[in-house]
């Protein structure tokens, strides 16, 4: 039993390591690309791209029908039986192709018939090609089989190539369509590579198989994804309609900044999902509880530190992301970054607890309530308060989803309050570190040097205070670093 537990721990650690690199590359390249493109396209053209992306995302979501979450779980379940894995792959792949075809046709028709779509037709069709690439790539198979090392290498190559081409080709707002095409390039290249790698994982003799048993769980996952997308992207869509491209460009920049700050939660969920699913199905509740408690500790040690840093140095963060033309969004950025705390908690409680425990409907209900709250509040606050109001509704909606997830996990899954909240020393360490950092003024004129030095000071103080307070996650990480390389005891 101990050996099995150790193997599971190593598996999760290995998955987190690879997936951290994958996510870090994706978001690092995305951040560099965002900082460069925001300056070249400027708020108006950047806003058009963000608006079109938000519309297209709904069609991408429809084509996926919640496939990634559900398919990862299915592939993890059958990964030791190649024959069954091949069969379930054919069923899911067939369904994915049908949905991609339907969604793509509907988007194309709307682009030629509806005024709002027709005005951005070329942009939407370019961005909408992701529908096809996602269906062909089957990334969910490789994640379900925990092939994170392969995904890490292919992500590095495709993201690097795309970033280099963006630097070479995108020079002004007139290059908006070219940028849209280059932003799709990594997905297209990765999907082609994945398609040719399928034979290594399954007995690839594709036969069209339609199995209705997948529809019900897929629809639940699809509905959850829809609700998340609604209250995540609805702000941008409504800002584009009510306030225009300029406001959308400002909001789109800080939204991307907030997304960068929340990426670690996605790393943890994707890496741990196969293991928590197995732990729950085998009835190992203690293992399930242990993974959950550790995940919450990790994500909040990161998210709360980033939240405090972004609040203190919000102006420099906005300057680094987009330049002086985006400084008007500083206040909205401060409001929005507070949401990364409830986002981190609800991601773990929902994706890593309720889903493996078979409580998808509870997570769906929480997200429906969050989406409806976001819609109702946006109708009132966006016309009056613009991007500041949109940021506030995002924060409120995310808080509502977290509170509901917390309630369902406590009531129906049986985890205690201690299992679902971070150690109290974590926010205390963040708050203490923020006070001296606030009064420190770096002399650098270059915003990147200034931000880097501010980060070094703040996070140095945070780690020091956390160790003095004996914060468990920081102590564990520090212990591993100090003891690395020491000879093992006989």
RAKADA-V723875 format. One record per residue. N is the residue number from 0. RES is the residue in one letter. PHI is phi in whole degrees, 0 to 359 (* if undefined). Layout:
((N;RES;PHI) (N;RES;PHI))
//
This chain:
((0;X;*) (1;X;297) (2;X;296) (3;X;296) (4;X;297) (5;X;297) (6;X;296) (7;X;295) (8;X;297) (9;X;296) (10;X;297) (11;X;295) (12;X;300) (13;X;296) (14;X;296) (15;X;298) (16;X;297) (17;X;296) (18;X;291) (19;X;297) (20;X;296) (21;X;300) (22;X;293) (23;X;299) (24;X;297) (25;X;301) (26;X;281) (27;X;294) (28;X;296) (29;X;296) (30;X;293) (31;X;298) (32;X;297) (33;X;299) (34;X;296) (35;X;286) (36;X;293) (37;X;301) (38;X;285) (39;X;280) (40;X;278) (41;X;71) (42;X;304) (43;X;294) (44;X;294) (45;X;297) (46;X;295) (47;X;297) (48;X;296) (49;X;296) (50;X;296) (51;X;297) (52;X;299) (53;X;294) (54;X;293) (55;X;299) (56;X;300) (57;X;294) (58;X;286) (59;X;298) (60;X;297) (61;X;298) (62;X;295) (63;X;283) (64;X;50) (65;X;70) (66;X;302) (67;X;304) (68;X;298) (69;X;292) (70;X;292) (71;X;300) (72;X;295) (73;X;296) (74;X;294) (75;X;297) (76;X;292) (77;X;251) (78;X;292) (79;X;267) (80;X;233) (81;X;300) (82;X;294) (83;X;293) (84;X;298) (85;X;298) (86;X;295) (87;X;292) (88;X;298) (89;X;301) (90;X;294) (91;X;288) (92;X;295) (93;X;300) (94;X;296) (95;X;297) (96;X;295) (97;X;299) (98;X;293) (99;X;296) (100;X;298) (101;X;296) (102;X;295) (103;X;296) (104;X;296) (105;X;298) (106;X;298) (107;X;297) (108;X;298) (109;X;296) (110;X;294) (111;X;255) (112;X;237) (113;X;263) (114;X;304) (115;X;299) (116;X;284) (117;X;297) (118;X;294) (119;X;241) (120;X;303) (121;X;299) (122;X;298) (123;X;290) (124;X;292) (125;X;296) (126;X;294) (127;X;289) (128;X;297) (129;X;301) (130;X;305) (131;X;292) (132;X;295) (133;X;297) (134;X;293) (135;X;283) (136;X;287) (137;X;51) (138;X;298) (139;X;299) (140;X;296) (141;X;290) (142;X;287) (143;X;296) (144;X;269) (145;X;60) (146;X;268) (147;X;286) (148;X;294) (149;X;299) (150;X;298) (151;X;297) (152;X;293) (153;X;291) (154;X;295) (155;X;301) (156;X;293) (157;X;291) (158;X;292) (159;X;297) (160;X;300) (161;X;298) (162;X;296) (163;X;299) (164;X;294) (165;X;297) (166;X;298) (167;X;284) (168;X;261) (169;X;271) (170;X;234) (171;X;204) (172;X;303) (173;X;290) (174;X;267) (175;X;302) (176;X;292) (177;X;297) (178;X;297) (179;X;301) (180;X;295) (181;X;291) (182;X;289) (183;X;275) (184;X;306) (185;X;300) (186;X;297) (187;X;296) (188;X;296) (189;X;294) (190;X;295) (191;X;296) (192;X;297) (193;X;301) (194;X;299) (195;X;281) (196;X;268) (197;X;301) (198;X;298) (199;X;286) (200;X;254) (201;X;223) (202;X;277) (203;X;283) (204;X;234) (205;X;294) (206;X;228) (207;X;292) (208;X;229) (209;X;255) (210;X;241) (211;X;293) (212;X;294) (213;X;281) (214;X;294) (215;X;298) (216;X;296) (217;X;296) (218;X;295) (219;X;293) (220;X;296) (221;X;297) (222;X;298) (223;X;296) (224;X;296) (225;X;299) (226;X;297) (227;X;298) (228;X;296) (229;X;299) (230;X;278) (231;X;271) (232;X;259) (233;X;299) (234;X;303) (235;X;293) (236;X;298) (237;X;291) (238;X;297) (239;X;297) (240;X;283) (241;X;271) (242;X;252) (243;X;94) (244;X;294) (245;X;298) (246;X;297) (247;X;296) (248;X;296) (249;X;298) (250;X;291) (251;X;300) (252;X;295) (253;X;289) (254;X;295) (255;X;295) (256;X;298) (257;X;296) (258;X;298) (259;X;300) (260;X;287) (261;X;257) (262;X;293) (263;X;296) (264;X;298) (265;X;296) (266;X;299) (267;X;297) (268;X;295) (269;X;299) (270;X;284) (271;X;268) (272;X;304) (273;X;302) (274;X;287) (275;X;291) (276;X;296) (277;X;293) (278;X;300) (279;X;290) (280;X;295) (281;X;271) (282;X;78) (283;X;274) (284;X;292) (285;X;294) (286;X;295) (287;X;300) (288;X;294) (289;X;295) (290;X;296) (291;X;297) (292;X;298) (293;X;293) (294;X;297) (295;X;295) (296;X;299) (297;X;295) (298;X;292) (299;X;282) (300;X;298) (301;X;276) (302;X;296) (303;X;293) (304;X;294) (305;X;295) (306;X;300) (307;X;297) (308;X;298) (309;X;294) (310;X;295) (311;X;290) (312;X;247) (313;X;300) (314;X;296) (315;X;293) (316;X;298) (317;X;294) (318;X;300) (319;X;292) (320;X;289) (321;X;223) (322;X;96) (323;X;298) (324;X;288) (325;X;250) (326;X;299) (327;X;300) (328;X;270) (329;X;300) (330;X;298) (331;X;297) (332;X;295) (333;X;299) (334;X;295) (335;X;292) (336;X;292) (337;X;299) (338;X;291) (339;X;291) (340;X;289) (341;X;295) (342;X;297) (343;X;300) (344;X;291) (345;X;291) (346;X;298) (347;X;289) (348;X;295) (349;X;277) (350;X;288) (351;X;253) (352;X;240) (353;X;294) (354;X;293) (355;X;298) (356;X;279) (357;X;77) (358;X;254) (359;X;301) (360;X;294) (361;X;292) (362;X;296) (363;X;299) (364;X;299) (365;X;299) (366;X;285) (367;X;298) (368;X;297) (369;X;297) (370;X;293) (371;X;296) (372;X;299) (373;X;297) (374;X;296) (375;X;297) (376;X;293) (377;X;297) (378;X;300) (379;X;268) (380;X;273) (381;X;296) (382;X;298) (383;X;263) (384;X;240) (385;X;59) (386;X;290) (387;X;294) (388;X;293) (389;X;297) (390;X;296) (391;X;295) (392;X;293) (393;X;299) (394;X;299) (395;X;297) (396;X;297) (397;X;295) (398;X;294) (399;X;297) (400;X;298) (401;X;297) (402;X;299) (403;X;292) (404;X;298) (405;X;301) (406;X;297) (407;X;292) (408;X;296) (409;X;293) (410;X;278) (411;X;252) (412;X;266) (413;X;92) (414;X;280) (415;X;279) (416;X;301) (417;X;298) (418;X;286) (419;X;245) (420;X;233) (421;X;287) (422;X;298) (423;X;297) (424;X;289) (425;X;294) (426;X;296) (427;X;296) (428;X;298) (429;X;297) (430;X;294) (431;X;296) (432;X;293) (433;X;290) (434;X;295) (435;X;294) (436;X;297) (437;X;297) (438;X;266) (439;X;270) (440;X;241) (441;X;281) (442;X;277) (443;X;285) (444;X;280) (445;X;284) (446;X;295) (447;X;289) (448;X;295) (449;X;296) (450;X;293) (451;X;296) (452;X;292) (453;X;297) (454;X;295) (455;X;298) (456;X;293) (457;X;297) (458;X;289) (459;X;296) (460;X;295) (461;X;300) (462;X;296) (463;X;299) (464;X;297) (465;X;300) (466;X;292) (467;X;295) (468;X;277) (469;X;62) (470;X;296) (471;X;298) (472;X;292) (473;X;296) (474;X;296) (475;X;295) (476;X;296) (477;X;298) (478;X;297) (479;X;293) (480;X;294) (481;X;294) (482;X;264) (483;X;292) (484;X;91) (485;X;287) (486;X;297) (487;X;290) (488;X;286) (489;X;280))
//
